[in-house]
């Protein structure tokens, strides 16, 4: 899974490519091994049949992820989706230290579990306590209900065009039964692309 971080003066931006179009991208210049022990650089695959139960405590939003945009949440950047509404990649900002620690603690992981009576793979993008937070919300990507987004809505002082105030959605996990769209061979490949500009080193 390609997860990037670019740190420069006054900003840190990252991108997570959820689908394997970036699988063959060149990461040879990544600086991740300068700050993380190469033996810690991995995306673990875990089998836990009971893990899915943590999502039962979260609120399922009424609309799909796209339908709820501007109604229940905002995002820092545009989230890319394919023609059917499945998320392909997203960008976000976060401290450089968080990115390094998420890699170091192997918090990016893939979990095989059961939920809602079927098998799913859960891809996590935060610490375990953030992913399992019962205050998180869940959006289905499409009405097929085979891929879901788990997010935390963080209070944010913005107002929509309708005058409604809503929070910023922070991605915490993707729940997928679509291994064709999100193949394990890609999701479990640690492709961490870190660039630290001279002013930040």
N, C-alpha and C positions, 0 to 999 in steps of 0.2 A: 504494500500500500504506500503510495507516494505521499509523504507528509513533509511539507517544506516550511522553512522559517528563514526570513531575511531580517537581520537586525542592523539598523543604521541609526544615525543621529536623530533622536526624537521619535523613532517609530520602530515597531516590530510587526511584521505582517506574515501570515502563514496561509497555506493552502493545503487542503486534503482532497486528493483525487480519489473518488469512491469507485470509479470504474476504470478498467485497465488501459485506457488510451495512452496513459503516460508510462506504461510498463517498461518500454524500451528507452525512456528518456535518459540522457547522460547525467549521472550523479557523481562522476569521478572527482569533481572538485569540491564535494561536500566536506565541511569541516566538522562533522559530527564526531568523528573519531578523535578529534583534538580535545574534546570536552567530555566524552563518554567512553568508558572502557568498551572496546570492541566486543568483548564477550557478553556485554549487557545489551547489545543492539539486537533486538529480536521483537517479533510480534507473536507472543505465545498463542497456541491453540489449546483451548480448555473445553472439556466435556463436563457439563453440569446440568443435569436434567431439571433441577429445582430452581435454577437461576431465574427462569422466566417469571416465577411467582412474584418477584419484586416489582414487575410492571403492573400487576393487578392493583397495587395501591396508588397508582398514578391516574390522573384524569385523562381520559380520551377526549380529544377535542372534536367538536361537531363536524367541522369541515376538513377537507384534505389540507395538506401542507400549503399548497398554492392558494386554496380558497381562504385560508385563515390569514394570509399575509396582509398586513395593514388593518386587520380586524382584531386579532389577539396578540400579535407580536410584530416586531420590526427586526431587521438584521443589519449588520454593519455594511455588508456588501451584497450584491446580487448573488443569489444561489443559482447555480446552473442546473437545469433539468433537461432530460431528453424529451422527445415529442410526446411521450406517454405520461410524463409527470414524475418520472423517477430521477432522483438527484444524482448528478454525475460528479460534481465537485462543489466545494464551498471555501470561501476565504474568511479569515477573521484575524483580529489582532490579539496579542497576548504577550506577557513578559517573556523575554528570552529565557529567563531562569525557569519558567514553567515548562517551556518546550523541552529544555534539557532534562528537567526532572521527570517529565512524563516518559521520555525515552529511557532514562536511567532506571526508573522503577518499573519499566515494562507495563505501563498503564494502557498503552495502545495494545489491545488484544482482541482475539476472536473467540467467542464462547458459543459452543453448540448446546442448545437447550430446547425445552418444550414450553410452549405458551399457547394458550387458547386452543388446545387440543391438536397442535401440529408442531413440526420441527422447524426451528429457526436458527440462524446464526446471528449473533449479536456482535457488532463491531463497536468497541468502546473508544471514546475520544477524550476521556477525563479520568480522574482518580475514581477508585471503586465507590467511595462514598458519594461522589457527585453523580455517578451514573445511577446508583440505587436510591437516590434521594426521593422519598415519596411525594415531595412537592413538585417534582418534574411533571411535564405534560407530554402527551403522545399525539402525534399527527400521523394519519395514514397518508402515504404518498399518492395512492389512487384508490378508487372504490373496489379494486380487487382485494385490498387488505392483505397484501403479501409482502409489503415493505412499509416500515414505520420509522418515524424520526422521534427520538427521545430528546427533549430539550428542557433547559431551565430558563424561565423567563425572569430576567434580572431587571429590577426597576430602572427606568431610564426616562429622563425628562424630555420627552418628545410628544408632539401632538400630530395626529393624522389630519388629512384634509377634511375629515368630517368633524374634527374637534375632539375626537376620542383620544385619550392618553393610553399608551400601551408600552410594554417593556421590550427589552432586547432579548432575542432568543439566542442562547448559547447551546450549540450542539453538544450532546453528551453521548449519544449512541445511535446506531442504525440497526434496526431489527429486520432481517431479511430472510425470506424463503425463496429468493430468486438467485440461486447460485449461478445462473446463466448471466445475470447482469453484474453480480458482485462475486466473481469466482474466488474460491479459497486460495488457489495458486497465486492470485494477485493480492488478496487481502492479507495473507500471512507473510508476504514478502516485505522485509523491513527496508524501505526505500526512503530514508530520512535525509533530506537535502537541506543542509544548514549553511547559510552564508552570514558571516559576521564581518561587517565592514571595519576598516582599520580604526575608526573612531570609537568602536565598541569593544575592541579587543584589549 
